[in-house]
Amino acid sequence: MNKLCKLCGISEKQLVNAHIIPRGLHKQLCMVGEESGIRLGSPGKYHKKSPIGVWDDTILCAGCDNSFSLWEKYSCEFLLSPINENTLINDLIGHKLAYRVDRFEYDKLQLFFLSLLWKASITKKEEFNTVNLGPYETVMKDIILSGDINKASQFSILFRRLLKGPNMHLFPAFFRKEGVNFFHLYLGEFEVWIKVDKQKLPKTLEGFVLKPQKPLWILLRNFSGSNIENTVKSINLKH
């Protein structure tokens, strides 16, 4: 039985197994990781290793699901790219603080992360039940359909990269930074912040926002001793 596609709104189409986090990204991380599956999790819950990720067969038709493919392919390559050692900034005792990416395709990255967060909001899968975009769900849907990159820029995106962390994804979670609403998620080595708020970005973060035709600075942090290490420890990672 056909159901309504939540993107195009057409009910006559067969819905497909749409992956919330792209299957290709899982596959690539499985290839570079030490283990055979990507560990999925959220604080306080157990999610076993999965080689293909979480999918939902009630949200998208094949055409709409495939419309994300170019964004997903490029973003997968971006997330797996090595640190640019030539642009590293270190502190006085040699700790790595950040590095610069000079060339990237802004449109594909911006639309990829918005589409991922939108899918996490519309799915009824338990793993994503804490993601609720409220009125921004419709805003993101319209941006995805139109590809309007100017409207997409209202959702500021920032990156931090974990050094010597585990090979895993953490599902999107809501948090506030200086009174501004964000969702963050972990994809492999990357922590991604997405602002979902009409308020302006905190000034301390302005220099690290993904922007067109400007270098992107990616913050670095050690996994060991970080808050995310405590979050990972709170997930029961039984084999």
N, C-alpha and C positions, 0 to 999 in steps of 0.2 A: 504493500500500500504506500502510495506517495504521500509525503508530508510537505509542509510549507518550508521552503528554504528561507532562512532567517536573514539572508543578505539580499537576494534579488526579489524575494517575496512571492515567487511563483510556486504554486502547489502541484503542478502537473509533472514535475521533474522527480526522478529517483534520487534520494539522498544517499550520500556515500560516507565511508569511514573517514571523517575529517580529523586529522591530528591537531591538537591544540598547539603543542610545540612540534615543529616540523619533524617528520620521521627521518628526513635526510640529515638533520642535525644530530639526532640520536645515533644514527648509523656512523657518521663521521667521528663522533666522540667515542663510540665503542671501538673504532679502529685505532684511535690514538691513545686510548686509556689503557690502564693496566688490567682492567676487569672486563668481563664479557657483556656487562649490562650497565646502563646508566642508572644510578640510584636516584629515585624520585622521593621527595619528601616535603613535609610541612611540619612546623613545630608541634610536638606532642603526639604525632601520629606515625603509624608504621606504613611505609610503602616499599614493597620489595623492589629489587632490581628489575628493570624492564628494558629489553633490547629495542622496542619499537615505540615506547611512550604511551600516552593516553589519547584515545580517539573517541569521537562521538558520532554516531550515525543518525542523529536527529537534527542537525543544524545547517548543513550545507549541501547543495547539489554539486555535481561534478564540475560544472563550468565555473561556479564561484570558488570552489576549493582550488581549482587549477589556476585561477586568476592571481593567487598569491605566490605562484611558483618562482617568478623572477626575483621578487623581493626576498623570498626564503633562500634561494640559491646564493644570491650575493651576500646576504647577512650571515649565512653559514660560513662562507669563505672568510668574511671579516672576523667572525668570532674565533676562527681557528688560525688566524694569521699570527706570526711571531711578534714579540715585542721589538720595536725599532730601537736597537741599542744605541744608535747614533743620536737619538733625541732624548735620551734619558736624563732626568734631573735627579741628583742624589743629595742627601743632606750631608752635613759636615763629617759624619762618621761612615759615609758610604751606603746608607740605606736608600733603596730605590723609592722615589716619591711619585714620579709620573713620567709619561712619555708622550710624544706628539705623533699624530697621524696626519700627514699633509694631504694625502689623496684618498678620497672615498666618495661614494655615491650617496649623497645626502638623502635624496628622495626615496631610494630603496630601503635604506636603514630606517628612516622615520616611519614609513608606511608599514614596514615589516613589524616593528615593535608595537605600533598601534593596533594592527590587525591581530597580533598574538594576544594582546590584552583584551581586545574586544571579544575574541573567541572564548577566552577564559571567563568573561562576564556572562555570555549567553548560554554556555553549556550548563547542563544540570549535573555534570559529573561531580562526585563528592570531593574530589581532590581540589576543585576550584570553587567550592561553595562559599569561600570568604571573599571572593572577588565580585563586587557589585559596583558598577560604574554609575548607577543612577541615571540622571539626565545625559551624562556624557556618553552613554552607550549609543544613543541615537546620533549624537554628534560624530562619534568615531565611525559609525556605520556610513553616514553620508560622505565622510572624507574618503573612506575606503572605496565607495562606489564611484566617486567623482575623481579621485586622485588629486584633489585640491591640496597641494603642498603648502600653500599659504595658510589655509585654515589648520592644517596639521601642525604647524609650528607653535600653536598655542599650548601644545602638550610637550613641554621641554623634556629632553632626554639626556641623561648623563651616564657615564660609565666608570666603574672601578674594576680593576683586575686583581684577582687573588693570586698571590705567589705561593706555590707549593701547597695548593689546596686539593681536595678530592675531586674525582671525576663524577659530578652529579648535577642535577637540577633541583632547585627549590621552587615550588609553585609561587605565583604572585601573592604578595601580602601587602596590606595597607599600613602606612605609617605617616607620621607628621614630622616635618622638619621646620622648626621656627614658625609653627602655626600653619604651614602650607601642606596640603594633602598630596601624597605620593603613593604610588605602588612600586614595589621593587620585586625583582625576580633574579634568580641565578641561573645562568646558562653556561655550563662548563666552568671556565675560569672567570667569567664575567658576572659582575653584579650590575644590573641595569635599573636606574631610577627613572620613572615616568611621572611627571607632574600632572595631576588631574585636579585642577583648581583654577579659579579665575584670578586669584591673588598672584602677585608678582613673585618670581623666584627669589629666594634669599640671596642677598648680594654676594655672600661668600661662595655661592655656587655659579655665579654668572659666567665666569671664565672657563667653565668646563662643559657648557651646553653644546650639544650637537647642532651645528649651524651650517648653512650652505656657504660654500666658497670661503671658508675659514678653517684654519687648522683645528683639529680636535685634540684636546688634552685628556688623556686617560689616567686617572689616579691609580696608584698601586698600593696594595696593602698586603702584609703577610697574613696568611691564614692562621698560623699558629698564634694563639693569644688574642685573636680578634673576637668580636661579638658573634660573627657568623660561625666560628668554631663551636661556641656554646650552643647555638641553634642546631647545628648538625648533631651535636652530642645528645640533644633532646629528642632526636628522631630515632626510633628503634630500627636499626639497620640490620635486622636478622637476615641470614642467608637462607 
